[in-house]
Amino acid sequence: MSGPAAGTAVAATTTDVVCLGESMVTFLPSQPGRLADVPSFGRGIGGAESNVACALAAAGHRAAWVGRVGADGFGDHLVETIASYGVDTSAVRRDPVRPTGIYFRTATDRGTDTHEVAYYRAGSAASAMSPANVPYEELFAGRILHLSGITAALSGDCLALLRELTAARPGRPLVSFDVNHRPHLWRGGDADASVLLALARRADLVFVGEDEAEEAWGIVGAEAIRAAVPEPSVLVVKRGSAGATVFASGLRPGPRSSNAGGAENAPGARSTEGGGAENAAEPRSSNAGGAEDTDTVTHVPALHVDVVAAVGAGDAFAAGFLSATLRGLPVRDRARHGHLMAAAVLTVPGDLTEPPARDHADRLVALDDDAWGTLRLGPGWTAADRASEEVRTP
């Protein structure tokens, strides 16, 4: 079987977001320095799509991760750890022959010349994912299907799978795609550039860094990126410390006229405003001529953050943006929630952390532009509000 036939009925939606991709066991250094000099490592997990699923589940959404791991101890650790965040892992497949991928990294920023990563993922269980062996019913059971360009780089079968999942068909959920260009994963040539661009143009909601668009596609500037990727209803161009620029077709750019924190703000609640995710970025099975004539363009400045480790921020931003999308929030608030979720991860050593409480995040998102521009967040900021709430409780 090479995927669901056109018109195939999809199971009733019981999940907010389904994330598909490879997750690996990661070994984090006990101290700074070259991999050759680090004496010991602590064990964690890493994977763009599973990071998004864990962050969404921790924020109160119904998230599922679909992947393939080895029938080994590392696979056990991955599934158990991801499930501990509240993520549904029931659709994860175990490969009896291929191993679970692992990697080691240094403590330095990924963008610096001193950063080292040693991957042991060639021939991994996840690289064997294909259109013939994934659970389509589970993949299409969510309101949003989140994918990334990393999966496309793992193998020819994985690329075929992403092409299948991003194909236009009746009943397809909203497809979110994070470009996540990783040059070292590709097998040479210019295939990565054309493949990632084609996949992005088939999605409904796309995340791409301004730097990776220049590296992969030779395109400079947010407007030029939108011109190259006109089809998605929402395009989020991440601009590092400069913030994010969101191109959106038919969405409200500004804050709500009123938000008293009603039932729609409860963890896991579906928004009743505009139909939630379904109307927040409509799946575009056909789009002749792109969205350039109807776009609203919203720039949202980044926060001032005392960075502990610059890893996992992109995945956290995507999770925050998707969380706000599920709630039907306006574009500015989606990007602000993305920045806040990224700030939570930037102020801890690893890829994952507990997000801010929803009411805390909503209060920060509601700040006026001047207050938002002067906000500074450091280690422990997500717990500080919880502590103050406990002190004020009679």
N, C-alpha and C positions, 0 to 999 in steps of 0.2 A: 504494500500500500504506500502511495507517495503523497499522502495528505488527504484531507477530507474533500469529497466531491463538492462541486459548486451546488449550493442550495441545501447542503446537509444541515439538519437541525442541530443547534448547539444547546448543550445542557443549560438549564436555568441558572442564571448568574447568582452564585453564592459567595464569590470572592471579589475583592476590590481590584487587586493587581496581581497578575501572574508574571513572574520574572524567570526567564530562561537563560542559562549560560553555565560556564564552568566556574566552580568554586574550588579552591585549593587550600591545603594546609600551608600556612606561612610561618616561617621561623624568623622572629624578630631579635635583633642583636641586644645583648645585655649592656653594651656600651658603644659609643661612637667609634668609628674607625673603619679601616678596610675589612672586607670579609675575611681576608687572610689573617687579620690580627684579632678578630673578635673571639673571645674564649668560649662563649656559650650563647645559646639562643633560647628564647621563650617561644612556646607554640601558640599560634593563633589561627585565624581563618582569613582568607581573602578571596574576593571575587566580586567584580563590579555589580553583577546582577543580584547575587545573594546579599551583598551589602545593602542594595536598595530595598530588597524584601525585608531584611532585618530592621532597617530604619523605619519602614512603613508600619511593620507590625508593632514595633516599640511605640510608635505614635498612635496606636489604637486602630489601625486599619486591618482588614482581613487580607493578608498577603500570602502568596504561595511561591515557592521556588521549585522549578523543574530543572533537573540536571541529570548527570550520569557520573557515578563514582565507582571506584573499585570495590571488590568484595574483600576489603582489607581494613586494618585498624584506622588508617587515616580517613577512609570513607566513613567508618562508624563515627569518628570524631566530628567530621564535617556535618553529617546529618543531625547528630545529636545537638551540636552547638547551634546550628541554624534554627532547629526546632525550639531550642530553649528561649529564643527571642519571640516565640509565638507564631513562627512561620509554619505554614502547612507544607510538609515535605513528603506527603504520601505518594506523590507522583515521581519521586526520584527513582531512577533505575540503577541497579547494581550490575556491574560488568564482571563476569567471573574470570576474565583473562587479563584485561588491561588494568593498570594501577591508577590510583588517585594521584592527581598532580600535586607537587609541592614546590615551594620556592623559598629562597633566602634573600633578604635584602639588608642594606645598611640603614643607618638611622638618619641619613642626610636627605634633603629635599630631592624629590625625583627630578626636578628641573635643573639640578646642578651637575657639574662634570664629575663630582666625586661620588655620586650616587651609583650604587652597584645592586643589580638584581641577578640572581642565578636561578633560572627556571629549570625544573625537571618535570616537564609536562608533555614532551613529544611522545606520541603514542598513548596518551592518557585515556582513561575511560571516557572523559567528556569529548575528546576529539573524535570518538566514534558515533556521536549523535548524528542522526540523518533523518530525512523525511520518512524513512521506513520504520524507525524504532522509537519515535517520541509519542506521548499520549495526547493526541490532538484534542480530545474531549476536554481534558484538564487545561490545556493551553488556552482554549477558546472559552473557558468558563468564567473568566474574569471580565470586569468592566474595562480594564486596561491590560494589554500585553506589553511588557517592557523587555526590550532586546538591546544588544550593543554590538558594535563592530568587532569587538574582541572575538566573539563566537565565530564570525565569518572567517577569521584568520586561522582558526585551529586546524581545519582540514577542508578538502573539497566537499565532503559530505556535510560538514557544518555550514558551509556557504550555501549549498543547495537547500538546506533546511531554512536558513534565513530568507532565501528568495521565495520559498514556499510560504512562509509565515507572513511575509509582507505583500504577497500577491493580493490584488483586489478580489474579494468574493463576498457574497451575501452572508451576513451574520458575523463578519470579522469584527473583533473588538477594536477599540481605539488602540492603535499601535504606536508606542513610544520607543524612540530609537536614540540611543546615545552613541555618537560616532566613535569615541574612545579609540582614536588612532594609536596603534602600538607598532611602530615600524619594525621592531625586532621580531615580531611574530609572523610577519609576512615572508613569503618565499622568494623575494627578489622581484625586480622589475617595477612597473608602474601599476600592477594589478590592484594594489591596495587602494590607490586613489580613485580609480574608476569604479571599483566595487562599492566602496563606502559611499561615494556620491550617489550611485544608483539606488542603493538601499535607503539612504536618507530621503530621496525623492519619492519613495513608495510609502513612507511613514506618515502618520497624522500629526505627531508631535516629535520634534527633533531637538536634541541638545548637542551643541558643538562648541568647542573652545576656539576663540579667535586665533590662537597660536597654532592649534592643530589643523585648522582650515588652511592656514598659510603653508604649513609644512606638507600636508597631504595634497592639497589642490592648487597651491600657489595663488590663493585668493586672499586679498588683504582688505580688511574692513567689513563691518557688519552689513552694510548695504550691499556690498558685492557678494557676500555670502548668501544673502536672501535672493539676489538675482540668480545665483547658481542653483538654489534650492527653493523654487517658488511654490511647489505643490503642497507641502504640509500646512495644515491650518495654523499651527503654532511652531515657530522657530525660535529657539533660545540660543543666543550667541553669548557665551561666557567670556568675559574680558578680564579675568583675573582681578587685580586690585581695583580696576576701574568699574567693576560691577557687571551687570548683564543687560543686554538689549533684547527685548522680546518683540518679535513680529507676529501679530495675531490677526486673524481674519474674523471679524464679526464678534469680538469680545470686548467687554467693558475694560478700559485701561485703568480706571481709578478705583478708589475705595468705595465700599458700599455707603449709601446715604445713612444707614443705621445698622448697627450690629450690637445687639445687647447681649450676645453670648447665649442665644437660645438653644433649642434642642439640636439644631443642626451642627452645633459646635461640640456635641458630646463625642467622645472617642468612638470611631467606627460608624457614626451615623451617616446616612446618605443625605446629601443635600437635596432640598426640594426646590431650590432656586434654579430655574433653568434646566432642571433635569440632571444636575450633577455632571459627572464626567461625560456622559453621552452628549451633552450639548456644550460642554466646556471646550472641546476641540473636536469637532465632528469628524468621524472617519470619512476620508475623501476617496471613495472608490474610483471616482473619475474627476479629473480637474483639468480642463482644457484652458490653457492660458495662464495658469498660476493664480496667486493671490495678491500680486503686487498692487492691483487697483483698489483693493478693499482693506489693505493692512492698516492696523493701528500700530504705531511704534512706541514702545515704552522702555525708557532707560531707568534702571534701578541701581543706584550706587551700592557698592559693597560696604561691608561694615569694617570698622577698625578692630582687628583681632590680634591678641597676643598669642602668636602661633607656637604650639608645642611641637607638632609634627605635621608637615604638609602632605599628608597622604589621606586618601578616602574622601577628600572634600567634594570632588566632582560627583561621586555617587550620592553623597549626602545632599548636595544641592538638588539633584534630580529627585530624590525622595521627598524633600520638602516641597518642591514644585508640584510633584504628582499628588501629594497629600492635599495641598490647597486646591488642585484641579478637581479632585474627587469631591471636595466640599463646595465646588461652584464659585470659588472666590474670584474677584477680578484679577487682571493680569499683574498689576503692581504688587498685590498681596501675595500672589503665587511666587513671584521672584523674591520678595522679602522673606517668605517662609523658606525658600531655598537657601538664601544667604544665612538665615539663622541655623538651619540644620547643618550647613557646612561649617559654621562657626563652632557648633558643638563638637564636631569631629576634629577641627583644627586645634582645639584646646586640650586634646588628650593624645597619648602616644600612639594609639592604634587606629584601625580603620573604622571601628564601631564604638558607639557610646550611647548612653541614654539621652534621648532628645529632651528639649525643654518641655515642660508641661504645656498642654495646648492653650490654656487660658493665659499663661505667661507669654507664650509666643504671640498669641493674638494681641495682647496689650502692646508688645513691642512693635508688631506690624502696624498697629494703628497710630503710631507716633507721627507727628507732622514731619515734613522733610528736614527741617532744621534739627529737630531732636534725633531723627534717624541718622543724620550726618555726623552728629557728635557722639553717638553711642559707641562705647568701647567695651569689648568682651574679652575676658581672660579665663584661665583655668578655674573650673568650679562654678562658672556662671549659671549653668543649667540647674544646679542644685541650690543655688543661693535663694531663689524665689521660693522653693519648697520649704527651706528652713525658715524663712520669714513668715510663711503661711502657718507653719507649725507654732511659731512663737505667738502669733496673733490668735490662735485658736483657743477659746475659753476652756 
